Amino acid sequence: MENQAPATRKKKRAKRGGSTLRRIFLGFIILILVMATGIGCGFLTASMNTKPDIAEDIRPPASSHIYDIDGKEIAIVHAAENRDPVKINQIPADLQHAFIAVEDNRFYEHSGIDVRGILRALWANVSGRTISEGGSTITQQLAKNAYLTQDRTLKRKMQEVFLALQLERQYTKQEILEMYLNQIYFGQGAYGVQAAAKTYFGKNVEDLSLNECAMLAGIPKSPNYYSPFNNLKAAQERKATVLDQMAKYHYITQPTADSTAKADVVLAPASKPEGPSSASYFIDYVTQILVDHYGADAVYKDGLKIYTTIDMDMQRAAEATIDNILPDYGADGNGIMQPQMALVSIDPHTGYIKAMVGGRGTDQFNRATMAERQPGSAFKPFVFIAALENDFSPSTIIDDSPITIGDWSPQNDSRRFSGKVTMRTVATYSMNVPTVKIAQKLGMDKPIYYAQEMGITTFVLDGPTNDRNLSSALGGLTKGVTPLELTSAYGTFANNGVHVDPIAIIKVLDRNGKIIEQAEPQEHSVVSAESAAALTSMLQDVITSGTGTRANIGRPAAGKTGTTSDYHDAWFVGYTPDLVTGVWVGDDNNNSLDGMGGGTVPATIWRSFMESAVANMPVRQFEGYYGGGGVSELRSENSTGSRSENAESEQESRHSEPKRDHYEAPAHQSHRAAEPEAPQPAQPEPVRSEPVAPAPAPAAPEPSGGGGGAAPTPGGGGGKSRN
């Protein structure tokens, strides 16, 4: 017993020691919690003390100013005083229900904030899902739009919550809904539901139908994009979403939602601007970017200063060129002149958009950024660059002879064949059959991958109709491509294989001069400089002796024509070492251009614009060239570019290639050291895809470097390209 007593006393002392440590640790945790609570309370108190008074502190609207690349003001953006407040009993129940269903379905249940909605929005952000309802309540949106800035800070969010709770205590639900519906922005300078009803439908809000109510309720999410004047298709799709939400929350039946979604709406005539504004399409493009990012109120009422990339000298040259050259076929049924066109010009090294024309006239549909049109042979350079990255060279021999893939037999536009030709010749004269053979040997994975890496986002990779087939090699894409994306992609070739995303906005300042956005060019290497130089050499021949001779500007330049089947779309996209420009011409209603190809009017517009745009730029050779000669070739092959015995059929290829949203980088073949282009055997004159127009004599460059509606449907395609 005596021996056990000391051991017992030791255990008690150990327990007392452990208990002391636990008490110290617990006290430390409590101290941290008290400090955190104090800091939190202090932050909440500060936020409460600095929040605006809902009765007095309403921010006055201030116009925003847009500046060009030189800092000169080119536009003042503001919401016109187009607000006509109405009482809640004048607003149709369908319109009230539509907004509640799509913006805040628990509006009548919460007290200003909706924890469920916040959690739902957070989960959607984390999981990458999309939701049909907003994360903020109607009361929070009213508080933000009426009393606060658009800053995305915790303090501003806390103030929004407190103001929402205060609004709920001070006003009834119907009063809050009335203020909200009279406050929100609908685009076209219309604030509030009454002004919006007048603007879009030419009637008072109390006279709106369910169909019109649903369309109106869908606009505020993105007023420029969902405006039926700007994008009727998108507005119709958004209307259907609103109707589905109304059915989901039992305001209407699902059959009613389905039938109303299919019904057309009759729009009021769009208000005409006082006169065409230089760079109007670019200004609208910049405005839409800002509205989508900051909200309409920030752009139209917060006095932003927006510094952009536009060069007004180039912009005026682009507009003048189009006015002087583009033919006039008369107005269509919507009163819009046809054919239409788009022009985009970009600095390939910075991504800066220097000029943008979205169409002739001011019909508000920006074809440069929104029109997805078939590129025709203007897509072929992506096949060629994929080949150059995978052990082809400009001197690789391709057999221009008949080929059948499944039930498809691609043809040259001339319906004739030239036998063995080099890939350089294939590009120069825009030959279809050899291009298909190159793509067949590569597989369409690689051209699509490189095009995506260069910024083209419109590929359809899944489903019964998709772009993962060989007709895409000739530009027969499912949806087409926008002029902005195609032009930006060509900029990669001009920039030694490095793609820089297009940039329209350099920086944005708030009304106090604080920078709230600063552009950071996003660039990445897509192909080797050697491959880019080799492709440029091939595309130079297009201008000097091929299908694009009308684009000759008398200094180093490269480019490619594009013409779709039945002449629905005509393109010329080309570049110098310092500027890349794309020109598209087509009919909004997909009518034929009566034989107009990419080497005619588009090439002429391109030449006229570029002669002016680069007049004060030094004359530079493309990198990777020897003096006045061609690029040193990667290698010469004596084999054909495609072996029929190894080729999969288009149908087999479509099903055997893995499906994915974005192609993984294909394995690159190692390139040999640069060496002069191997001599080729004498060849017969190759067939041309169209008669090559004689090029006008360009002015010699000075040695010192001086001297110089509804969205249209995709056209053409069909797996056949003309040039």
C-alpha positions in Angstrom: 0.0 0.0 0.0 2.8 2.4 0.8 4.4 1.8 -2.6 1.1 2.6 -4.3 0.6 6.0 -2.6 3.4 7.9 -4.4 2.2 6.6 -7.7 -1.4 7.8 -7.0 -0.1 11.3 -6.0 1.9 11.5 -9.3 -1.2 10.7 -11.3 -3.2 13.4 -9.5 -0.4 16.0 -10.2 -0.4 14.9 -13.9 -4.1 15.4 -14.1 -3.9 18.9 -12.4 -1.1 19.8 -14.9 -3.2 18.7 -17.9 -6.2 20.5 -16.6 -4.2 23.7 -16.3 -3.0 23.5 -19.9 -6.6 22.9 -21.1 -7.8 25.9 -19.2 -5.1 28.1 -20.7 -5.9 26.8 -24.2 -9.6 27.4 -23.7 -9.0 30.9 -22.4 -6.9 31.6 -25.5 -9.6 30.4 -27.8 -12.2 32.5 -25.9 -9.9 35.6 -26.2 -9.6 35.1 -29.9 -13.4 34.7 -30.3 -14.0 37.9 -28.2 -11.5 39.8 -30.3 -13.0 38.5 -33.5 -16.5 39.4 -32.3 -15.3 42.9 -31.3 -13.7 43.4 -34.7 -16.8 42.1 -36.4 -19.0 44.4 -34.4 -16.8 47.3 -35.1 -16.9 46.6 -38.8 -20.7 46.2 -38.7 -21.0 49.5 -36.7 -18.8 51.3 -39.2 -20.8 49.9 -42.1 -24.0 51.0 -40.4 -22.7 54.5 -39.6 -21.6 55.1 -43.2 -24.6 53.6 -45.0 -26.7 56.2 -46.8 -30.0 57.4 -45.5 -32.7 55.9 -47.6 -34.8 59.0 -47.5 -32.1 61.5 -48.4 -28.7 60.2 -49.7 -29.6 59.2 -53.3 -26.6 59.3 -55.6 -27.2 61.7 -58.5 -26.6 60.2 -61.9 -23.5 61.2 -63.8 -22.6 60.6 -67.4 -19.8 58.3 -68.4 -17.1 59.3 -70.9 -15.4 57.1 -73.5 -11.9 58.0 -74.8 -9.9 56.8 -77.8 -6.3 55.4 -77.7 -5.0 59.0 -77.6 -7.2 60.0 -74.7 -9.6 62.1 -76.8 -13.2 61.9 -75.8 -15.3 60.1 -78.5 -18.6 59.6 -76.7 -20.7 60.5 -73.6 -22.8 57.7 -72.3 -25.8 58.4 -70.2 -29.4 57.3 -69.7 -31.8 59.8 -71.2 -34.4 61.1 -68.8 -36.9 58.5 -70.0 -38.6 57.5 -66.8 -42.4 57.6 -66.2 -43.2 56.2 -62.8 -46.5 54.3 -62.4 -48.4 52.9 -59.5 -48.3 49.3 -58.7 -52.0 48.9 -59.6 -51.2 50.0 -63.1 -48.6 47.3 -63.6 -50.1 44.0 -64.8 -50.1 41.1 -62.4 -48.3 39.0 -65.1 -45.5 41.5 -65.2 -45.2 41.5 -61.4 -45.2 37.7 -61.3 -42.7 37.5 -64.1 -40.1 39.6 -62.2 -40.8 37.8 -58.9 -40.4 34.4 -60.6 -37.2 35.2 -62.4 -35.5 37.5 -59.9 -36.8 36.7 -56.4 -39.3 33.8 -56.1 -39.4 34.1 -52.2 -40.1 37.9 -52.3 -43.2 37.7 -50.2 -41.6 35.4 -47.7 -38.2 36.9 -46.7 -37.5 40.1 -44.8 -35.1 41.7 -47.3 -32.5 39.0 -47.6 -32.9 35.4 -48.7 -30.4 33.0 -47.1 -31.7 30.2 -49.4 -31.1 32.3 -52.5 -27.6 33.3 -51.3 -26.6 29.7 -50.6 -28.1 28.6 -54.0 -26.1 31.3 -55.8 -22.9 30.4 -53.9 -23.4 26.7 -54.8 -24.0 27.5 -58.4 -20.7 29.6 -58.5 -18.7 26.8 -56.8 -20.2 24.0 -59.0 -20.1 25.9 -62.2 -23.9 25.5 -62.7 -26.2 28.2 -64.0 -29.4 29.2 -62.2 -32.5 31.0 -63.5 -33.1 33.1 -60.4 -30.9 35.8 -59.1 -28.8 35.7 -55.9 -29.9 39.1 -54.6 -33.5 39.8 -53.6 -35.6 42.5 -55.2 -35.2 44.6 -52.1 -31.4 44.3 -52.2 -31.4 45.2 -55.9 -33.5 48.3 -55.1 -31.1 49.2 -52.3 -28.0 48.8 -54.6 -29.5 50.6 -57.6 -31.0 53.5 -55.7 -28.5 54.2 -53.0 -25.1 52.5 -53.5 -22.2 52.3 -55.9 -21.4 49.2 -57.9 -18.2 48.4 -55.9 -17.8 44.7 -55.2 -16.6 45.1 -51.7 -17.7 43.4 -48.4 -18.5 46.8 -46.9 -20.8 47.7 -49.8 -22.5 44.3 -49.6 -23.1 44.8 -45.9 -24.6 48.2 -46.5 -26.8 46.6 -49.1 -28.0 44.1 -46.6 -28.7 46.7 -43.9 -30.5 49.0 -46.4 -32.6 46.1 -47.6 -33.7 45.3 -44.0 -34.4 48.9 -43.4 -36.5 49.2 -46.6 -38.5 46.1 -45.5 -39.3 47.8 -42.2 -40.2 51.1 -43.7 -42.2 50.0 -46.7 -44.7 47.3 -47.6 -43.9 44.6 -50.1 -46.0 46.2 -52.8 -44.4 49.6 -52.3 -40.9 48.0 -52.6 -42.0 46.2 -55.8 -43.4 49.4 -57.2 -40.2 51.3 -56.5 -38.1 48.5 -58.0 -40.2 48.2 -61.2 -39.9 52.0 -61.7 -36.1 51.9 -61.0 -34.6 49.2 -63.2 -33.0 49.8 -66.6 -34.2 48.1 -69.7 -31.8 49.4 -72.3 -32.5 52.0 -75.1 -32.5 54.7 -72.4 -35.7 53.3 -70.8 -35.8 53.3 -67.0 -38.8 51.6 -65.4 -41.5 49.4 -66.8 -43.7 52.2 -68.3 -40.8 53.7 -70.4 -39.8 50.2 -71.4 -43.3 49.3 -72.5 -43.5 52.4 -74.6 -40.0 51.9 -76.0 -40.4 48.2 -77.0 -44.1 47.8 -77.7 -45.4 51.3 -78.2 -48.1 50.9 -75.5 -48.7 51.6 -71.8 -47.5 49.1 -69.3 -51.1 48.3 -68.2 -51.9 47.1 -71.7 -49.1 44.5 -72.0 -49.9 40.9 -72.8 -48.4 37.9 -71.0 -46.1 37.5 -74.0 -44.9 41.0 -73.7 -44.6 40.9 -69.9 -42.3 37.9 -70.1 -40.1 39.4 -72.7 -39.8 42.7 -70.7 -39.0 40.8 -67.5 -36.1 39.1 -69.3 -34.3 42.3 -70.4 -32.7 43.7 -67.2 -30.3 40.8 -66.8 -28.3 42.2 -69.7 -30.2 45.1 -71.4 -28.0 45.4 -74.4 -27.8 41.7 -75.1 -31.5 40.8 -74.4 -32.9 43.9 -76.1 -35.2 42.6 -78.8 -34.0 45.5 -80.9 -30.4 44.3 -80.7 -30.8 40.5 -80.6 -34.3 39.1 -81.1 -33.2 35.5 -80.9 -31.6 35.9 -77.5 -34.6 38.0 -76.3 -37.0 35.1 -77.3 -34.8 32.5 -75.5 -34.7 34.7 -72.4 -38.5 35.1 -72.6 -38.9 31.3 -72.6 -36.8 31.1 -69.5 -39.0 33.7 -67.7 -42.2 31.8 -68.7 -40.8 28.5 -67.5 -40.0 30.2 -64.1 -43.6 31.5 -63.9 -44.9 28.0 -64.5 -42.5 26.6 -62.0 -43.9 28.8 -59.3 -47.5 28.3 -60.4 -48.2 31.8 -61.7 -49.2 30.2 -65.0 -49.6 26.6 -66.3 -46.8 24.9 -68.2 -48.9 24.5 -71.4 -49.5 28.3 -71.3 -45.8 28.9 -70.8 -45.0 26.6 -73.8 -47.5 28.2 -76.2 -46.6 31.7 -75.2 -42.9 31.0 -75.7 -43.6 30.0 -79.3 -45.6 33.2 -80.0 -44.0 36.1 -81.8 -44.0 39.6 -80.4 -44.8 42.7 -82.3 -42.2 45.3 -81.6 -42.5 49.1 -81.9 -40.3 50.6 -84.5 -36.8 51.2 -83.1 -36.1 54.8 -82.4 -33.7 56.2 -84.9 -30.6 58.0 -83.7 -30.1 61.6 -84.6 -27.3 60.7 -87.0 -24.6 58.1 -87.5 -21.8 58.4 -85.0 -18.2 57.5 -86.0 -17.2 54.3 -84.1 -20.8 53.8 -83.0 -20.5 50.0 -83.2 -17.3 50.0 -81.2 -18.9 52.3 -78.6 -21.9 50.0 -78.3 -19.5 47.0 -78.0 -17.6 48.7 -75.2 -20.8 49.8 -73.5 -22.1 46.2 -73.5 -18.9 44.8 -72.0 -19.2 47.3 -69.2 -22.9 46.8 -68.6 -22.4 43.0 -68.4 -19.6 43.5 -65.9 -20.8 46.4 -63.7 -24.5 46.7 -64.5 -26.4 49.3 -66.5 -26.6 51.8 -63.6 -22.9 51.9 -63.2 -22.3 52.7 -66.8 -25.2 55.2 -67.4 -25.2 56.9 -64.0 -21.9 56.5 -62.2 -19.7 58.9 -64.2 -17.1 56.3 -65.4 -14.1 57.3 -67.5 -13.5 54.6 -70.0 -10.2 54.6 -72.0 -10.3 52.4 -75.1 -8.1 51.0 -77.8 -9.8 52.6 -80.8 -7.7 54.6 -83.2 -10.0 57.2 -84.7 -7.8 57.8 -87.7 -8.1 54.1 -88.6 -11.8 54.1 -87.7 -12.6 56.9 -90.0 -10.6 55.3 -92.8 -12.5 52.1 -92.3 -15.9 53.8 -92.5 -14.9 55.9 -95.5 -13.6 52.8 -97.4 -16.8 50.9 -96.9 -18.9 53.9 -98.0 -16.8 54.2 -101.1 -16.5 50.6 -102.2 -19.3 48.4 -100.8 -22.0 47.9 -103.5 -25.6 48.8 -102.9 -28.2 46.1 -103.7 -31.0 48.1 -102.0 -32.9 47.7 -98.7 -34.3 44.4 -97.5 -37.8 43.9 -96.0 -36.6 45.4 -92.8 -35.4 48.5 -94.4 -31.7 47.5 -93.9 -29.3 48.1 -96.8 -27.8 44.9 -98.4 -25.3 43.5 -98.7 -23.9 44.1 -95.2 -20.4 43.9 -94.0 -18.0 43.9 -91.0 -14.4 45.1 -90.6 -12.2 44.5 -87.6 -8.5 45.7 -87.3 -6.3 44.6 -84.4 -2.7 45.1 -83.3 -1.5 41.5 -83.1 1.1 42.2 -80.5 -1.1 43.9 -77.9 -4.6 42.6 -78.9 -5.8 46.2 -79.1 -8.8 46.6 -81.4 -7.9 49.6 -83.6 -11.0 49.8 -85.8 -14.4 48.1 -85.8 -17.3 48.5 -88.2 -20.3 46.3 -87.5 -22.3 47.1 -90.6 -23.4 49.8 -93.0 -25.9 52.1 -91.3 -26.8 52.0 -87.6 -29.2 49.1 -87.3 -27.7 48.1 -83.9 -26.7 44.6 -84.9 -22.9 44.4 -84.6 -21.9 41.9 -87.2 -18.3 42.2 -86.2 -18.9 40.7 -82.8 -22.3 38.9 -83.1 -22.7 37.5 -86.6 -21.6 33.9 -86.9 -20.9 33.3 -90.5 -19.4 30.5 -92.6 -15.7 31.3 -93.2 -15.2 29.2 -96.3 -11.6 29.0 -97.4 -10.6 31.6 -94.8 -10.5 28.6 -92.4 -7.9 26.7 -94.5 -4.9 28.4 -92.7 -5.8 26.5 -89.6 -5.4 23.2 -91.5 -2.1 24.5 -93.0 -0.7 25.6 -89.6 -1.6 22.2 -88.1 0.2 20.5 -90.9 3.3 22.7 -90.4 3.3 21.9 -86.7 3.2 18.2 -87.6 6.1 17.5 -90.0 4.7 19.1 -93.2 6.4 22.0 -94.9 5.2 24.4 -97.6 7.0 22.2 -100.1 5.3 19.0 -99.1 3.7 17.3 -102.1 0.0 16.7 -102.1 -1.9 14.8 -104.8 -4.7 16.8 -106.2 -6.8 13.9 -107.5 -10.3 12.7 -106.9 -11.2 11.3 -103.5 -14.4 9.9 -102.0 -15.0 9.9 -98.2 -18.2 8.0 -97.4 -20.8 9.5 -99.7 -18.9 12.8 -100.1 -16.6 13.6 -103.0 -15.0 17.0 -102.4 -14.4 19.1 -105.5 -12.2 22.0 -106.5 -14.4 24.9 -107.6 -13.1 24.5 -111.1 -14.1 20.7 -111.1 -10.6 20.0 -112.4 -7.5 18.5 -110.8 -3.8 19.4 -111.1 -2.0 16.3 -109.9 0.9 16.6 -107.6 1.2 20.1 -106.1 3.0 21.6 -103.1 1.1 22.8 -100.0 2.3 26.3 -100.9 0.4 26.0 -104.2 -2.6 24.6 -102.4 -2.8 27.7 -100.3 -2.0 30.1 -103.1 -4.8 29.0 -105.3 -7.1 27.8 -102.5 -7.5 24.3 -103.7 -10.1 22.2 -101.9 -9.3 18.6 -102.5 -5.7 18.7 -101.4 -6.8 20.7 -98.3 -9.2 17.9 -97.4 -6.4 15.3 -97.9 -4.1 17.2 -95.6 -6.9 17.4 -93.0 -7.6 13.7 -93.5 -4.0 12.8 -92.7 -3.9 15.0 -89.7 -7.4 14.4 -88.4 -9.6 17.4 -87.7 -8.6 17.4 -84.0 -5.5 19.4 -84.8 -6.9 22.2 -86.9 -9.8 22.7 -84.5 -7.4 22.6 -81.5 -5.2 25.3 -83.0 -8.2 27.5 -84.0 -9.6 27.2 -80.5 -6.2 28.1 -79.0 -6.2 31.2 -81.3 -9.5 32.3 -79.8 -12.3 30.8 -82.0 -15.1 29.7 -79.6 -18.0 28.8 -81.9 -17.1 25.2 -82.7 -19.8 22.5 -82.2 -18.0 19.3 -81.1 -20.9 17.1 -80.1 -24.4 16.1 -81.3 -25.6 14.7 -84.6 -24.4 17.9 -86.4 -20.9 19.0 -85.4 -17.7 20.3 -86.7 -15.6 17.2 -86.1 -15.6 16.1 -89.8 -13.5 16.9 -92.9 -15.9 19.3 -94.5 -14.9 21.7 -91.7 -11.5 21.9 -93.3 -13.1 23.9 -96.1 -14.9 26.2 -93.7 -18.2 24.3 -93.6 -18.8 24.9 -89.9 -22.0 24.2 -88.0 -22.4 27.7 -86.6 -19.7 29.7 -88.3 -17.4 32.3 -86.8 -17.5 36.0 -86.0 -15.3 38.4 -87.8 -13.7 39.5 -84.5 -12.7 36.0 -83.5 -11.4 35.1 -87.0 -9.4 38.3 -87.3 -7.9 37.8 -83.8 -7.0 34.2 -84.7 -5.0 35.4 -87.8 -3.2 37.8 -85.5 -1.4 34.7 -84.1 0.3 34.2 -87.4 1.4 37.8 -87.5 2.7 37.6 -83.9 5.1 34.7 -84.5 2.7 32.0 -83.2 1.7 33.9 -80.0 -2.0 34.6 -79.6 -3.1 37.7 -77.7 -6.8 38.0 -76.7 -8.5 41.0 -78.3 -8.8 44.1 -76.0 -11.3 47.0 -76.3 -10.9 48.7 -72.9 -7.5 49.7 -71.5 -8.7 51.0 -68.2 -11.8 52.3 -66.3 -11.9 55.0 -63.7 -14.7 55.8 -61.3 -16.1 59.3 -60.9 -13.4 60.0 -58.3 -10.6 59.0 -60.6 -9.9 55.7 -58.9 -8.9 52.9 -61.3 -11.4 50.1 -61.0 -10.3 48.1 -64.1 -6.9 47.8 -65.9 -6.4 45.7 -68.9 -3.8 43.0 -68.7 -3.1 41.4 -72.1 -3.7 37.7 -72.1 -1.2 36.0 -74.4 0.1 32.5 -74.9 2.2 30.7 -77.5 0.2 28.4 -79.7 2.6 27.4 -82.5 6.3 27.7 -83.1 7.7 30.9 -84.7 9.0 28.7 -87.5 5.6 27.4 -88.4 4.0 30.8 -88.2 6.7 32.2 -90.6 6.2 29.3 -93.0 2.5 29.9 -93.1 3.0 33.6 -93.6 5.2 32.8 -96.6 2.4 30.7 -98.1 -0.2 33.4 -97.4 2.1 36.1 -98.9 1.8 34.2 -102.2 -2.0 34.4 -102.0 -1.6 38.2 -102.3 1.2 38.3 -104.8 0.1 35.7 -107.3 -3.0 33.8 -106.0 -6.7 34.5 -105.2 -6.0 37.7 -103.3 -4.1 39.8 -105.7 -6.5 42.7 -105.3 -5.2 43.0 -101.7 -1.7 43.9 -102.7 -0.6 47.0 -100.8 3.0 47.2 -102.0 4.6 46.1 -98.8 5.0 42.7 -97.0 1.5 41.4 -96.3 -0.2 38.0 -96.1 -3.8 36.9 -96.2 -6.5 34.5 -97.3 -9.7 34.8 -99.3 -12.9 33.0 -98.3 -16.0 32.4 -100.3 -18.8 30.0 -99.3 -20.9 27.9 -101.6 -23.5 29.8 -103.6 -21.7 33.0 -102.7 -23.5 33.6 -99.3 -20.3 34.9 -97.6 -17.2 36.6 -98.8 -14.1 37.2 -96.7 -10.6 38.6 -96.8 -8.5 38.4 -93.7 -4.8 39.5 -93.9 -2.0 41.1 -92.0 1.3 43.0 -92.0 3.8 42.5 -89.3 2.0 45.2 -87.2 -1.7 45.0 -88.1 -4.3 42.3 -88.8 -7.6 43.1 -90.5 -10.6 41.0 -91.4 -13.4 42.0 -93.8 -16.6 40.1 -94.2 -19.4 40.8 -96.8 -22.7 39.0 -96.8 -26.5 39.3 -96.8 -28.3 39.4 -93.5 -31.0 37.2 -95.0 -28.5 34.7 -96.4 -29.2 35.7 -100.0 -26.5 35.2 -102.7 -24.0 37.9 -103.4 -24.3 37.3 -107.1 -20.8 35.9 -107.7 -19.0 38.2 -105.3 -16.0 36.3 -103.9 -13.5 37.0 -101.2 -10.9 38.1 -103.8 -13.1 40.8 -105.1 -14.9 43.4 -102.9 -13.6 42.2 -99.6 -10.0 42.2 -100.8 -10.5 45.6 -102.4 -11.9 47.0 -99.1 -9.0 45.4 -97.2 -6.4 47.0 -99.5 -8.0 50.4 -99.4 -8.2 50.4 -95.6 -4.8 49.0 -95.0 -3.1 51.4 -97.4 -4.4 54.2 -95.2 -4.0 52.4 -91.8 -0.3 51.5 -92.3 0.7 54.6 -94.2 2.7 56.1 -91.3 4.1 52.7 -90.1 7.6 51.7 -91.1 7.8 49.1 -93.8 8.9 45.8 -92.1 9.6 42.3 -93.3 8.0 39.4 -91.5 10.4 37.8 -89.0 12.0 34.6 -90.3 12.6 35.7 -93.8 15.7 36.2 -96.0 15.9 39.5 -97.8 13.5 39.5 -100.6 13.2 35.7 -100.8 10.9 33.3 -99.1 11.0 31.8 -95.7 13.5 28.9 -95.1 11.4 25.8 -95.3 11.2 23.3 -92.4 11.7 20.3 -94.8 10.8 18.9 -98.1 8.8 15.7 -98.6 8.6 13.6 -101.7 5.6 11.7 -100.4 2.0 12.8 -100.8 0.4 14.8 -98.1 -2.3 12.1 -97.6 -2.3 8.4 -98.1 -5.6 7.0 -99.1 -4.8 3.6 -97.7 -4.3 5.0 -94.2 -7.2 7.5 -94.3 -10.3 7.0 -92.2 -13.6 7.9 -93.7 -15.2 11.0 -92.5 -17.9 9.0 -90.7 -15.4 6.7 -89.1 -13.3 9.6 -87.9 -16.3 11.3 -86.5 -17.1 8.3 -84.2 -13.6 7.2 -83.4 -12.2 10.5 -82.2 -12.8 11.3 -78.5 -15.4 13.9 -77.7 -14.5 16.8 -75.6 -15.4 20.5 -75.2 -11.9 21.7 -76.0 -9.3 19.6 -77.7 -6.1 18.7 -75.8 -2.9 19.8 -77.4 -1.9 17.3 -80.0 1.6 15.9 -79.9 4.0 18.1 -81.9 6.5 16.6 -84.3 10.0 17.8 -83.9 11.1 20.3 -86.6 14.3 20.0 -88.5 16.7 22.9 -88.6 15.7 25.5 -91.1 17.0 25.0 -94.6 16.2 26.5 -98.0 13.1 25.3 -99.8 13.8 22.2 -101.8 13.4 22.6 -105.6 10.3 21.0 -106.9 9.7 19.3 -110.3 8.1 21.3 -113.0 4.4 21.3 -112.6 1.5 22.3 -114.8 -0.3 25.5 -114.0 -2.6 24.6 -111.1 -6.3 25.0 -111.3 -7.5 28.2 -109.7 -10.6 28.4 -107.5 -11.7 31.5 -109.3 -10.2 33.9 -112.0 -7.5 35.9 -110.4 -8.4 39.6 -110.7 -5.5 41.7 -111.9 -4.1 43.7 -109.1 -4.0 47.5 -109.4 -0.5 48.9 -109.4 0.3 49.7 -105.7 2.2 52.7 -104.7 5.8 51.9 -104.1 6.7 52.1 -100.4 9.1 54.7 -99.2 12.4 53.3 -98.1 12.3 55.2 -94.8 8.9 53.8 -93.9 6.8 56.9 -94.6 4.3 57.6 -97.2 3.0 56.0 -96.6 -33.4 43.3 -86.9 -32.8 39.8 -86.4 -29.4 38.1 -86.3 -28.5 36.8 -89.7 -28.3 33.1 -90.2 -25.0 31.4 -91.2 -24.5 31.2 -94.9 -23.0 28.8 -97.3 -21.1 25.9 -95.9 -22.1 22.6 -97.2 -18.6 21.3 -97.1 -17.6 23.2 -100.2 -15.4 26.3 -100.5 -14.8 28.5 -103.5 -11.7 30.3 -102.6 
